[in-house]
């Protein structure tokens, strides 16, 4: 296994890269990295509650079947 593949991990819906390195005194880069790490996994603008109580989440691109939204219901 080479070094670059050890710094990356990918799952079904998530990819993580831990190879970011920068000088500790580079405050702008540190701020940008922290903001990136603290961002929410889903943009609140992409989520809405419908009138019947289900949650609808917009997708960035359509699924293979052409759906642009996921409909989430409680079990």
mmCIF file of the N, C-alpha and C atoms, coordinates in Angstrom:
data_MODEL
# 
_entry.id   MODEL 
# 
loop_
_atom_site.group_PDB 
_atom_site.id 
_atom_site.type_symbol 
_atom_site.label_atom_id 
_atom_site.label_alt_id 
_atom_site.label_comp_id 
_atom_site.label_asym_id 
_atom_site.label_entity_id 
_atom_site.label_seq_id 
_atom_site.pdbx_PDB_ins_code 
_atom_site.Cartn_x 
_atom_site.Cartn_y 
_atom_site.Cartn_z 
_atom_site.occupancy 
_atom_site.B_iso_or_equiv 
_atom_site.pdbx_formal_charge 
_atom_site.auth_seq_id 
_atom_site.auth_comp_id 
_atom_site.auth_asym_id 
_atom_site.auth_atom_id 
_atom_site.pdbx_PDB_model_num 
ATOM 1   N N  . UNK A 1 1  ? 0.851   -1.184 0.000   1.00 0.00 ? 1  UNK A N  1 
ATOM 2   C CA . UNK A 1 1  ? 0.000   0.000  0.000   1.00 0.00 ? 1  UNK A CA 1 
ATOM 3   C C  . UNK A 1 1  ? 0.889   1.237  0.000   1.00 0.00 ? 1  UNK A C  1 
ATOM 4   N N  . UNK A 1 2  ? 0.651   2.140  -0.945  1.00 0.00 ? 2  UNK A N  1 
ATOM 5   C CA . UNK A 1 2  ? 1.472   3.349  -0.977  1.00 0.00 ? 2  UNK A CA 1 
ATOM 6   C C  . UNK A 1 2  ? 0.948   4.399  -0.001  1.00 0.00 ? 2  UNK A C  1 
ATOM 7   N N  . UNK A 1 3  ? 1.755   5.406  0.229   1.00 0.00 ? 3  UNK A N  1 
ATOM 8   C CA . UNK A 1 3  ? 1.433   6.430  1.229   1.00 0.00 ? 3  UNK A CA 1 
ATOM 9   C C  . UNK A 1 3  ? 0.117   7.143  0.932   1.00 0.00 ? 3  UNK A C  1 
ATOM 10  N N  . UNK A 1 4  ? -0.136  7.499  -0.323  1.00 0.00 ? 4  UNK A N  1 
ATOM 11  C CA . UNK A 1 4  ? -1.346  8.255  -0.636  1.00 0.00 ? 4  UNK A CA 1 
ATOM 12  C C  . UNK A 1 4  ? -2.609  7.453  -0.354  1.00 0.00 ? 4  UNK A C  1 
ATOM 13  N N  . UNK A 1 5  ? -2.604  6.153  -0.598  1.00 0.00 ? 5  UNK A N  1 
ATOM 14  C CA . UNK A 1 5  ? -3.808  5.360  -0.335  1.00 0.00 ? 5  UNK A CA 1 
ATOM 15  C C  . UNK A 1 5  ? -4.042  5.176  1.159   1.00 0.00 ? 5  UNK A C  1 
ATOM 16  N N  . UNK A 1 6  ? -3.004  5.261  1.964   1.00 0.00 ? 6  UNK A N  1 
ATOM 17  C CA . UNK A 1 6  ? -3.184  5.165  3.415   1.00 0.00 ? 6  UNK A CA 1 
ATOM 18  C C  . UNK A 1 6  ? -3.775  6.442  3.996   1.00 0.00 ? 6  UNK A C  1 
ATOM 19  N N  . UNK A 1 7  ? -3.700  7.538  3.260   1.00 0.00 ? 7  UNK A N  1 
ATOM 20  C CA . UNK A 1 7  ? -4.223  8.813  3.733   1.00 0.00 ? 7  UNK A CA 1 
ATOM 21  C C  . UNK A 1 7  ? -5.667  9.049  3.306   1.00 0.00 ? 7  UNK A C  1 
ATOM 22  N N  . UNK A 1 8  ? -6.229  8.133  2.540   1.00 0.00 ? 8  UNK A N  1 
ATOM 23  C CA . UNK A 1 8  ? -7.598  8.278  2.045   1.00 0.00 ? 8  UNK A CA 1 
ATOM 24  C C  . UNK A 1 8  ? -8.439  7.077  2.455   1.00 0.00 ? 8  UNK A C  1 
ATOM 25  N N  . UNK A 1 9  ? -9.692  7.344  2.750   1.00 0.00 ? 9  UNK A N  1 
ATOM 26  C CA . UNK A 1 9  ? -10.646 6.278  3.040   1.00 0.00 ? 9  UNK A CA 1 
ATOM 27  C C  . UNK A 1 9  ? -11.961 6.652  2.385   1.00 0.00 ? 9  UNK A C  1 
ATOM 28  N N  . UNK A 1 10 ? -12.620 5.676  1.808   1.00 0.00 ? 10 UNK A N  1 
ATOM 29  C CA . UNK A 1 10 ? -13.902 5.944  1.159   1.00 0.00 ? 10 UNK A CA 1 
ATOM 30  C C  . UNK A 1 10 ? -14.898 4.874  1.562   1.00 0.00 ? 10 UNK A C  1 
ATOM 31  N N  . UNK A 1 11 ? -16.104 5.329  1.838   1.00 0.00 ? 11 UNK A N  1 
ATOM 32  C CA . UNK A 1 11 ? -17.193 4.421  2.147   1.00 0.00 ? 11 UNK A CA 1 
ATOM 33  C C  . UNK A 1 11 ? -18.259 4.572  1.087   1.00 0.00 ? 11 UNK A C  1 
ATOM 34  N N  . UNK A 1 12 ? -19.450 4.130  1.400   1.00 0.00 ? 12 UNK A N  1 
ATOM 35  C CA . UNK A 1 12 ? -20.532 4.179  0.420   1.00 0.00 ? 12 UNK A CA 1 
ATOM 36  C C  . UNK A 1 12 ? -20.894 5.609  0.036   1.00 0.00 ? 12 UNK A C  1 
ATOM 37  N N  . UNK A 1 13 ? -20.934 6.511  1.012   1.00 0.00 ? 13 UNK A N  1 
ATOM 38  C CA . UNK A 1 13 ? -21.357 7.886  0.735   1.00 0.00 ? 13 UNK A CA 1 
ATOM 39  C C  . UNK A 1 13 ? -20.357 8.934  1.210   1.00 0.00 ? 13 UNK A C  1 
ATOM 40  N N  . UNK A 1 14 ? -19.209 8.513  1.719   1.00 0.00 ? 14 UNK A N  1 
ATOM 41  C CA . UNK A 1 14 ? -18.273 9.459  2.319   1.00 0.00 ? 14 UNK A CA 1 
ATOM 42  C C  . UNK A 1 14 ? -16.852 9.141  1.875   1.00 0.00 ? 14 UNK A C  1 
ATOM 43  N N  . UNK A 1 15 ? -16.080 10.176 1.603   1.00 0.00 ? 15 UNK A N  1 
ATOM 44  C CA . UNK A 1 15 ? -14.656 10.019 1.330   1.00 0.00 ? 15 UNK A CA 1 
ATOM 45  C C  . UNK A 1 15 ? -13.902 10.961 2.263   1.00 0.00 ? 15 UNK A C  1 
ATOM 46  N N  . UNK A 1 16 ? -12.851 10.459 2.887   1.00 0.00 ? 16 UNK A N  1 
ATOM 47  C CA . UNK A 1 16 ? -12.071 11.253 3.833   1.00 0.00 ? 16 UNK A CA 1 
ATOM 48  C C  . UNK A 1 16 ? -10.614 11.240 3.385   1.00 0.00 ? 16 UNK A C  1 
ATOM 49  N N  . UNK A 1 17 ? -10.023 12.414 3.336   1.00 0.00 ? 17 UNK A N  1 
ATOM 50  C CA . UNK A 1 17 ? -8.615  12.553 2.984   1.00 0.00 ? 17 UNK A CA 1 
ATOM 51  C C  . UNK A 1 17 ? -7.926  13.280 4.130   1.00 0.00 ? 17 UNK A C  1 
ATOM 52  N N  . UNK A 1 18 ? -6.908  12.669 4.700   1.00 0.00 ? 18 UNK A N  1 
ATOM 53  C CA . UNK A 1 18 ? -6.248  13.262 5.865   1.00 0.00 ? 18 UNK A CA 1 
ATOM 54  C C  . UNK A 1 18 ? -4.848  13.774 5.532   1.00 0.00 ? 18 UNK A C  1 
ATOM 55  N N  . UNK A 1 19 ? -4.573  13.987 4.276   1.00 0.00 ? 19 UNK A N  1 
ATOM 56  C CA . UNK A 1 19 ? -3.238  14.406 3.878   1.00 0.00 ? 19 UNK A CA 1 
ATOM 57  C C  . UNK A 1 19 ? -3.019  15.905 3.858   1.00 0.00 ? 19 UNK A C  1 
ATOM 58  N N  . UNK A 1 20 ? -3.955  16.689 4.364   1.00 0.00 ? 20 UNK A N  1 
ATOM 59  C CA . UNK A 1 20 ? -3.782  18.143 4.365   1.00 0.00 ? 20 UNK A CA 1 
ATOM 60  C C  . UNK A 1 20 ? -2.711  18.522 5.378   1.00 0.00 ? 20 UNK A C  1 
ATOM 61  N N  . UNK A 1 21 ? -1.714  19.243 4.910   1.00 0.00 ? 21 UNK A N  1 
ATOM 62  C CA . UNK A 1 21 ? -0.649  19.701 5.803   1.00 0.00 ? 21 UNK A CA 1 
ATOM 63  C C  . UNK A 1 21 ? -0.322  21.148 5.457   1.00 0.00 ? 21 UNK A C  1 
ATOM 64  N N  . UNK A 1 22 ? -0.077  21.935 6.482   1.00 0.00 ? 22 UNK A N  1 
ATOM 65  C CA . UNK A 1 22 ? 0.271   23.334 6.269   1.00 0.00 ? 22 UNK A CA 1 
ATOM 66  C C  . UNK A 1 22 ? 0.991   23.832 7.505   1.00 0.00 ? 22 UNK A C  1 
ATOM 67  N N  . UNK A 1 23 ? 1.656   24.945 7.358   1.00 0.00 ? 23 UNK A N  1 
ATOM 68  C CA . UNK A 1 23 ? 2.411   25.540 8.454   1.00 0.00 ? 23 UNK A CA 1 
ATOM 69  C C  . UNK A 1 23 ? 1.460   25.964 9.571   1.00 0.00 ? 23 UNK A C  1 
ATOM 70  N N  . UNK A 1 24 ? 1.820   25.697 10.796  1.00 0.00 ? 24 UNK A N  1 
ATOM 71  C CA . UNK A 1 24 ? 0.972   26.012 11.952  1.00 0.00 ? 24 UNK A CA 1 
ATOM 72  C C  . UNK A 1 24 ? 0.708   27.507 12.084  1.00 0.00 ? 24 UNK A C  1 
ATOM 73  N N  . UNK A 1 25 ? 1.561   28.333 11.507  1.00 0.00 ? 25 UNK A N  1 
ATOM 74  C CA . UNK A 1 25 ? 1.373   29.787 11.587  1.00 0.00 ? 25 UNK A CA 1 
ATOM 75  C C  . UNK A 1 25 ? 0.491   30.324 10.462  1.00 0.00 ? 25 UNK A C  1 
ATOM 76  N N  . UNK A 1 26 ? 0.101   29.467 9.538   1.00 0.00 ? 26 UNK A N  1 
ATOM 77  C CA . UNK A 1 26 ? -0.747  29.879 8.416   1.00 0.00 ? 26 UNK A CA 1 
ATOM 78  C C  . UNK A 1 26 ? -2.199  29.919 8.886   1.00 0.00 ? 26 UNK A C  1 
ATOM 79  N N  . UNK A 1 27 ? -2.589  31.027 9.486   1.00 0.00 ? 27 UNK A N  1 
ATOM 80  C CA . UNK A 1 27 ? -3.909  31.151 10.120  1.00 0.00 ? 27 UNK A CA 1 
ATOM 81  C C  . UNK A 1 27 ? -5.055  31.076 9.108   1.00 0.00 ? 27 UNK A C  1 
ATOM 82  N N  . UNK A 1 28 ? -4.863  31.634 7.919   1.00 0.00 ? 28 UNK A N  1 
ATOM 83  C CA . UNK A 1 28 ? -5.917  31.583 6.897   1.00 0.00 ? 28 UNK A CA 1 
ATOM 84  C C  . UNK A 1 28 ? -6.193  30.136 6.487   1.00 0.00 ? 28 UNK A C  1 
ATOM 85  N N  . UNK A 1 29 ? -5.144  29.384 6.266   1.00 0.00 ? 29 UNK A N  1 
ATOM 86  C CA . UNK A 1 29 ? -5.303  27.969 5.870   1.00 0.00 ? 29 UNK A CA 1 
ATOM 87  C C  . UNK A 1 29 ? -5.924  27.166 7.008   1.00 0.00 ? 29 UNK A C  1 
ATOM 88  N N  . UNK A 1 30 ? -5.507  27.438 8.239   1.00 0.00 ? 30 UNK A N  1 
ATOM 89  C CA . UNK A 1 30 ? -6.079  26.754 9.397   1.00 0.00 ? 30 UNK A CA 1 
ATOM 90  C C  . UNK A 1 30 ? -7.567  27.063 9.516   1.00 0.00 ? 30 UNK A C  1 
ATOM 91  N N  . UNK A 1 31 ? -7.929  28.327 9.361   1.00 0.00 ? 31 UNK A N  1 
ATOM 92  C CA . UNK A 1 31 ? -9.338  28.712 9.441   1.00 0.00 ? 31 UNK A CA 1 
ATOM 93  C C  . UNK A 1 31 ? -10.158 28.012 8.359   1.00 0.00 ? 31 UNK A C  1 
ATOM 94  N N  . UNK A 1 32 ? -9.635  27.982 7.142   1.00 0.00 ? 32 UNK A N  1 
ATOM 95  C CA . UNK A 1 32 ? -10.339 27.327 6.039   1.00 0.00 ? 32 UNK A CA 1 
ATOM 96  C C  . UNK A 1 32 ? -10.517 25.831 6.314   1.00 0.00 ? 32 UNK A C  1 
ATOM 97  N N  . UNK A 1 33 ? -9.483  25.194 6.853   1.00 0.00 ? 33 UNK A N  1 
ATOM 98  C CA . UNK A 1 33 ? -9.552  23.758 7.156   1.00 0.00 ? 33 UNK A CA 1 
ATOM 99  C C  . UNK A 1 33 ? -10.574 23.473 8.257   1.00 0.00 ? 33 UNK A C  1 
ATOM 100 N N  . UNK A 1 34 ? -10.579 24.285 9.303   1.00 0.00 ? 34 UNK A N  1 
ATOM 101 C CA . UNK A 1 34 ? -11.524 24.091 10.409  1.00 0.00 ? 34 UNK A CA 1 
ATOM 102 C C  . UNK A 1 34 ? -12.957 24.313 9.933   1.00 0.00 ? 34 UNK A C  1 
ATOM 103 N N  . UNK A 1 35 ? -13.193 25.345 9.141   1.00 0.00 ? 35 UNK A N  1 
ATOM 104 C CA . UNK A 1 35 ? -14.539 25.578 8.602   1.00 0.00 ? 35 UNK A CA 1 
ATOM 105 C C  . UNK A 1 35 ? -14.999 24.393 7.761   1.00 0.00 ? 35 UNK A C  1 
ATOM 106 N N  . UNK A 1 36 ? -14.088 23.852 6.974   1.00 0.00 ? 36 UNK A N  1 
ATOM 107 C CA . UNK A 1 36 ? -14.424 22.694 6.146   1.00 0.00 ? 36 UNK A CA 1 
ATOM 108 C C  . UNK A 1 36 ? -14.796 21.489 7.018   1.00 0.00 ? 36 UNK A C  1 
ATOM 109 N N  . UNK A 1 37 ? -14.033 21.258 8.060   1.00 0.00 ? 37 UNK A N  1 
ATOM 110 C CA . UNK A 1 37 ? -14.285 20.094 8.925   1.00 0.00 ? 37 UNK A CA 1 
ATOM 111 C C  . UNK A 1 37 ? -15.557 20.245 9.745   1.00 0.00 ? 37 UNK A C  1 
ATOM 112 N N  . UNK A 1 38 ? -15.957 21.469 10.052  1.00 0.00 ? 38 UNK A N  1 
ATOM 113 C CA . UNK A 1 38 ? -17.128 21.700 10.893  1.00 0.00 ? 38 UNK A CA 1 
ATOM 114 C C  . UNK A 1 38 ? -18.424 21.891 10.111  1.00 0.00 ? 38 UNK A C  1 
ATOM 115 N N  . UNK A 1 39 ? -18.352 21.874 8.794   1.00 0.00 ? 39 UNK A N  1 
ATOM 116 C CA . UNK A 1 39 ? -19.581 22.074 8.028   1.00 0.00 ? 39 UNK A CA 1 
ATOM 117 C C  . UNK A 1 39 ? -20.521 20.883 8.220   1.00 0.00 ? 39 UNK A C  1 
ATOM 118 N N  . UNK A 1 40 ? -21.811 21.126 8.163   1.00 0.00 ? 40 UNK A N  1 
ATOM 119 C CA . UNK A 1 40 ? -22.770 20.040 8.366   1.00 0.00 ? 40 UNK A CA 1 
ATOM 120 C C  . UNK A 1 40 ? -22.759 19.071 7.185   1.00 0.00 ? 40 UNK A C  1 
ATOM 121 N N  . UNK A 1 41 ? -23.135 17.815 7.418   1.00 0.00 ? 41 UNK A N  1 
ATOM 122 C CA . UNK A 1 41 ? -23.138 16.831 6.336   1.00 0.00 ? 41 UNK A CA 1 
ATOM 123 C C  . UNK A 1 41 ? -24.216 17.096 5.291   1.00 0.00 ? 41 UNK A C  1 
ATOM 124 N N  . UNK A 1 42 ? -25.259 17.811 5.673   1.00 0.00 ? 42 UNK A N  1 
ATOM 125 C CA . UNK A 1 42 ? -26.356 18.127 4.753   1.00 0.00 ? 42 UNK A CA 1 
ATOM 126 C C  . UNK A 1 42 ? -26.656 19.618 4.864   1.00 0.00 ? 42 UNK A C  1 
ATOM 127 N N  . UNK A 1 43 ? -26.763 20.289 3.729   1.00 0.00 ? 43 UNK A N  1 
ATOM 128 C CA . UNK A 1 43 ? -27.109 21.712 3.735   1.00 0.00 ? 43 UNK A CA 1 
ATOM 129 C C  . UNK A 1 43 ? -28.572 21.875 4.122   1.00 0.00 ? 43 UNK A C  1 
ATOM 130 N N  . UNK A 1 44 ? -28.842 22.734 5.086   1.00 0.00 ? 44 UNK A N  1 
ATOM 131 C CA . UNK A 1 44 ? -30.215 22.934 5.550   1.00 0.00 ? 44 UNK A CA 1 
ATOM 132 C C  . UNK A 1 44 ? -31.123 23.456 4.441   1.00 0.00 ? 44 UNK A C  1 
ATOM 133 N N  . UNK A 1 45 ? -30.570 24.166 3.476   1.00 0.00 ? 45 UNK A N  1 
ATOM 134 C CA . UNK A 1 45 ? -31.366 24.659 2.349   1.00 0.00 ? 45 UNK A CA 1 
ATOM 135 C C  . UNK A 1 45 ? -31.914 23.521 1.488   1.00 0.00 ? 45 UNK A C  1 
ATOM 136 N N  . UNK A 1 46 ? -31.299 22.347 1.576   1.00 0.00 ? 46 UNK A N  1 
ATOM 137 C CA . UNK A 1 46 ? -31.714 21.202 0.761   1.00 0.00 ? 46 UNK A CA 1 
ATOM 138 C C  . UNK A 1 46 ? -32.739 20.317 1.453   1.00 0.00 ? 46 UNK A C  1 
ATOM 139 N N  . UNK A 1 47 ? -33.152 20.676 2.667   1.00 0.00 ? 47 UNK A N  1 
ATOM 140 C CA . UNK A 1 47 ? -34.080 19.844 3.441   1.00 0.00 ? 47 UNK A CA 1 
ATOM 141 C C  . UNK A 1 47 ? -35.341 20.637 3.747   1.00 0.00 ? 47 UNK A C  1 
ATOM 142 N N  . UNK A 1 48 ? -36.491 19.996 3.568   1.00 0.00 ? 48 UNK A N  1 
ATOM 143 C CA . UNK A 1 48 ? -37.761 20.646 3.913   1.00 0.00 ? 48 UNK A CA 1 
ATOM 144 C C  . UNK A 1 48 ? -38.730 19.606 4.464   1.00 0.00 ? 48 UNK A C  1 
ATOM 145 N N  . UNK A 1 49 ? -39.655 20.063 5.282   1.00 0.00 ? 49 UNK A N  1 
ATOM 146 C CA . UNK A 1 49 ? -40.716 19.206 5.804   1.00 0.00 ? 49 UNK A CA 1 
ATOM 147 C C  . UNK A 1 49 ? -41.975 19.484 4.997   1.00 0.00 ? 49 UNK A C  1 
ATOM 148 N N  . UNK A 1 50 ? -42.598 18.424 4.506   1.00 0.00 ? 50 UNK A N  1 
ATOM 149 C CA . UNK A 1 50 ? -43.811 18.588 3.706   1.00 0.00 ? 50 UNK A CA 1 
ATOM 150 C C  . UNK A 1 50 ? -45.024 18.731 4.616   1.00 0.00 ? 50 UNK A C  1 
ATOM 151 N N  . UNK A 1 51 ? -46.169 19.049 4.030   1.00 0.00 ? 51 UNK A N  1 
ATOM 152 C CA . UNK A 1 51 ? -47.390 19.268 4.816   1.00 0.00 ? 51 UNK A CA 1 
ATOM 153 C C  . UNK A 1 51 ? -47.849 18.016 5.565   1.00 0.00 ? 51 UNK A C  1 
ATOM 154 N N  . UNK A 1 52 ? -47.509 16.831 5.057   1.00 0.00 ? 52 UNK A N  1 
ATOM 155 C CA . UNK A 1 52 ? -47.916 15.605 5.751   1.00 0.00 ? 52 UNK A CA 1 
ATOM 156 C C  . UNK A 1 52 ? -46.862 15.099 6.736   1.00 0.00 ? 52 UNK A C  1 
ATOM 157 N N  . UNK A 1 53 ? -45.795 15.866 6.953   1.00 0.00 ? 53 UNK A N  1 
ATOM 158 C CA . UNK A 1 53 ? -44.805 15.530 7.967   1.00 0.00 ? 53 UNK A CA 1 
ATOM 159 C C  . UNK A 1 53 ? -43.596 14.756 7.484   1.00 0.00 ? 53 UNK A C  1 
ATOM 160 N N  . UNK A 1 54 ? -43.562 14.372 6.220   1.00 0.00 ? 54 UNK A N  1 
ATOM 161 C CA . UNK A 1 54 ? -42.369 13.691 5.725   1.00 0.00 ? 54 UNK A CA 1 
ATOM 162 C C  . UNK A 1 54 ? -41.282 14.726 5.443   1.00 0.00 ? 54 UNK A C  1 
ATOM 163 N N  . UNK A 1 55 ? -40.065 14.262 5.411   1.00 0.00 ? 55 UNK A N  1 
ATOM 164 C CA . UNK A 1 55 ? -38.930 15.140 5.142   1.00 0.00 ? 55 UNK A CA 1 
ATOM 165 C C  . UNK A 1 55 ? -38.469 14.880 3.714   1.00 0.00 ? 55 UNK A C  1 
ATOM 166 N N  . UNK A 1 56 ? -38.254 15.944 2.983   1.00 0.00 ? 56 UNK A N  1 
ATOM 167 C CA . UNK A 1 56 ? -37.821 15.851 1.592   1.00 0.00 ? 56 UNK A CA 1 
ATOM 168 C C  . UNK A 1 56 ? -36.442 16.485 1.476   1.00 0.00 ? 56 UNK A C  1 
ATOM 169 N N  . UNK A 1 57 ? -35.493 15.754 0.905   1.00 0.00 ? 57 UNK A N  1 
ATOM 170 C CA . UNK A 1 57 ? -34.126 16.238 0.784   1.00 0.00 ? 57 UNK A CA 1 
ATOM 171 C C  . UNK A 1 57 ? -33.726 16.289 -0.687  1.00 0.00 ? 57 UNK A C  1 
ATOM 172 N N  . UNK A 1 58 ? -33.280 17.454 -1.129  1.00 0.00 ? 58 UNK A N  1 
ATOM 173 C CA . UNK A 1 58 ? -32.849 17.641 -2.518  1.00 0.00 ? 58 UNK A CA 1 
ATOM 174 C C  . UNK A 1 58 ? -31.477 17.014 -2.727  1.00 0.00 ? 58 UNK A C  1 
ATOM 175 N N  . UNK A 1 59 ? -31.275 16.442 -3.900  1.00 0.00 ? 59 UNK A N  1 
ATOM 176 C CA . UNK A 1 59 ? -29.993 15.845 -4.269  1.00 0.00 ? 59 UNK A CA 1 
ATOM 177 C C  . UNK A 1 59 ? -29.244 16.777 -5.218  1.00 0.00 ? 59 UNK A C  1 
ATOM 178 N N  . UNK A 1 60 ? -27.920 16.676 -5.242  1.00 0.00 ? 60 UNK A N  1 
ATOM 179 C CA . UNK A 1 60 ? -27.122 17.517 -6.137  1.00 0.00 ? 60 UNK A CA 1 
ATOM 180 C C  . UNK A 1 60 ? -27.327 17.126 -7.591  1.00 0.00 ? 60 UNK A C  1 
ATOM 181 N N  . UNK A 1 61 ? -27.511 15.842 -7.841  1.00 0.00 ? 61 UNK A N  1 
ATOM 182 C CA . UNK A 1 61 ? -27.775 15.349 -9.192  1.00 0.00 ? 61 UNK A CA 1 
ATOM 183 C C  . UNK A 1 61 ? -28.788 14.212 -9.094  1.00 0.00 ? 61 UNK A C  1 
ATOM 184 N N  . UNK A 1 62 ? -29.498 13.944 -10.145 1.00 0.00 ? 62 UNK A N  1 
ATOM 185 C CA . UNK A 1 62 ? -30.549 12.925 -10.066 1.00 0.00 ? 62 UNK A CA 1 
ATOM 186 C C  . UNK A 1 62 ? -29.986 11.521 -9.894  1.00 0.00 ? 62 UNK A C  1 
ATOM 187 N N  . UNK A 1 63 ? -30.810 10.664 -9.320  1.00 0.00 ? 63 UNK A N  1 
ATOM 188 C CA . UNK A 1 63 ? -30.448 9.252  -9.188  1.00 0.00 ? 63 UNK A CA 1 
ATOM 189 C C  . UNK A 1 63 ? -30.519 8.596  -10.566 1.00 0.00 ? 63 UNK A C  1 
ATOM 190 N N  . UNK A 1 64 ? -30.140 7.335  -10.650 1.00 0.00 ? 64 UNK A N  1 
ATOM 191 C CA . UNK A 1 64 ? -30.200 6.601  -11.917 1.00 0.00 ? 64 UNK A CA 1 
ATOM 192 C C  . UNK A 1 64 ? -31.623 6.558  -12.469 1.00 0.00 ? 64 UNK A C  1 
ATOM 193 N N  . UNK A 1 65 ? -32.598 6.625  -11.591 1.00 0.00 ? 65 UNK A N  1 
ATOM 194 C CA . UNK A 1 65 ? -34.004 6.612  -12.021 1.00 0.00 ? 65 UNK A CA 1 
ATOM 195 C C  . UNK A 1 65 ? -34.554 8.015  -12.289 1.00 0.00 ? 65 UNK A C  1 
ATOM 196 N N  . UNK A 1 66 ? -33.734 9.039  -12.108 1.00 0.00 ? 66 UNK A N  1 
ATOM 197 C CA . UNK A 1 66 ? -34.152 10.400 -12.418 1.00 0.00 ? 66 UNK A CA 1 
ATOM 198 C C  . UNK A 1 66 ? -34.722 11.199 -11.258 1.00 0.00 ? 66 UNK A C  1 
ATOM 199 N N  . UNK A 1 67 ? -34.699 10.650 -10.050 1.00 0.00 ? 67 UNK A N  1 
ATOM 200 C CA . UNK A 1 67 ? -35.246 11.361 -8.885  1.00 0.00 ? 67 UNK A CA 1 
ATOM 201 C C  . UNK A 1 67 ? -34.280 12.450 -8.424  1.00 0.00 ? 67 UNK A C  1 
ATOM 202 N N  . UNK A 1 68 ? -34.821 13.629 -8.151  1.00 0.00 ? 68 UNK A N  1 
ATOM 203 C CA . UNK A 1 68 ? -34.025 14.751 -7.647  1.00 0.00 ? 68 UNK A CA 1 
ATOM 204 C C  . UNK A 1 68 ? -34.162 14.921 -6.136  1.00 0.00 ? 68 UNK A C  1 
ATOM 205 N N  . UNK A 1 69 ? -35.067 14.158 -5.506  1.00 0.00 ? 69 UNK A N  1 
ATOM 206 C CA . UNK A 1 69 ? -35.325 14.282 -4.075  1.00 0.00 ? 69 UNK A CA 1 
ATOM 207 C C  . UNK A 1 69 ? -35.387 12.913 -3.421  1.00 0.00 ? 69 UNK A C  1 
ATOM 208 N N  . UNK A 1 70 ? -35.051 12.870 -2.135  1.00 0.00 ? 70 UNK A N  1 
ATOM 209 C CA . UNK A 1 70 ? -35.287 11.692 -1.307  1.00 0.00 ? 70 UNK A CA 1 
ATOM 210 C C  . UNK A 1 70 ? -36.445 12.026 -0.385  1.00 0.00 ? 70 UNK A C  1 
ATOM 211 N N  . UNK A 1 71 ? -37.335 11.088 -0.201  1.00 0.00 ? 71 UNK A N  1 
ATOM 212 C CA . UNK A 1 71 ? -38.457 11.272 0.720   1.00 0.00 ? 71 UNK A CA 1 
ATOM 213 C C  . UNK A 1 71 ? -38.175 10.412 1.946   1.00 0.00 ? 71 UNK A C  1 
ATOM 214 N N  . UNK A 1 72 ? -38.064 11.047 3.103   1.00 0.00 ? 72 UNK A N  1 
ATOM 215 C CA . UNK A 1 72 ? -37.729 10.352 4.343   1.00 0.00 ? 72 UNK A CA 1 
ATOM 216 C C  . UNK A 1 72 ? -38.957 10.298 5.239   1.00 0.00 ? 72 UNK A C  1 
ATOM 217 N N  . UNK A 1 73 ? -39.303 9.108  5.691   1.00 0.00 ? 73 UNK A N  1 
ATOM 218 C CA . UNK A 1 73 ? -40.454 8.934  6.577   1.00 0.00 ? 73 UNK A CA 1 
ATOM 219 C C  . UNK A 1 73 ? -40.011 8.219  7.840   1.00 0.00 ? 73 UNK A C  1 
ATOM 220 N N  . UNK A 1 74 ? -40.786 8.385  8.893   1.00 0.00 ? 74 UNK A N  1 
ATOM 221 C CA . UNK A 1 74 ? -40.500 7.671  10.144  1.00 0.00 ? 74 UNK A CA 1 
ATOM 222 C C  . UNK A 1 74 ? -41.035 6.260  10.052  1.00 0.00 ? 74 UNK A C  1 
ATOM 223 N N  . UNK A 1 75 ? -40.372 5.351  10.716  1.00 0.00 ? 75 UNK A N  1 
ATOM 224 C CA . UNK A 1 75 ? -40.845 3.957  10.739  1.00 0.00 ? 75 UNK A CA 1 
ATOM 225 C C  . UNK A 1 75 ? -41.824 3.760  11.841  1.00 0.00 ? 75 UNK A C  1 
# 
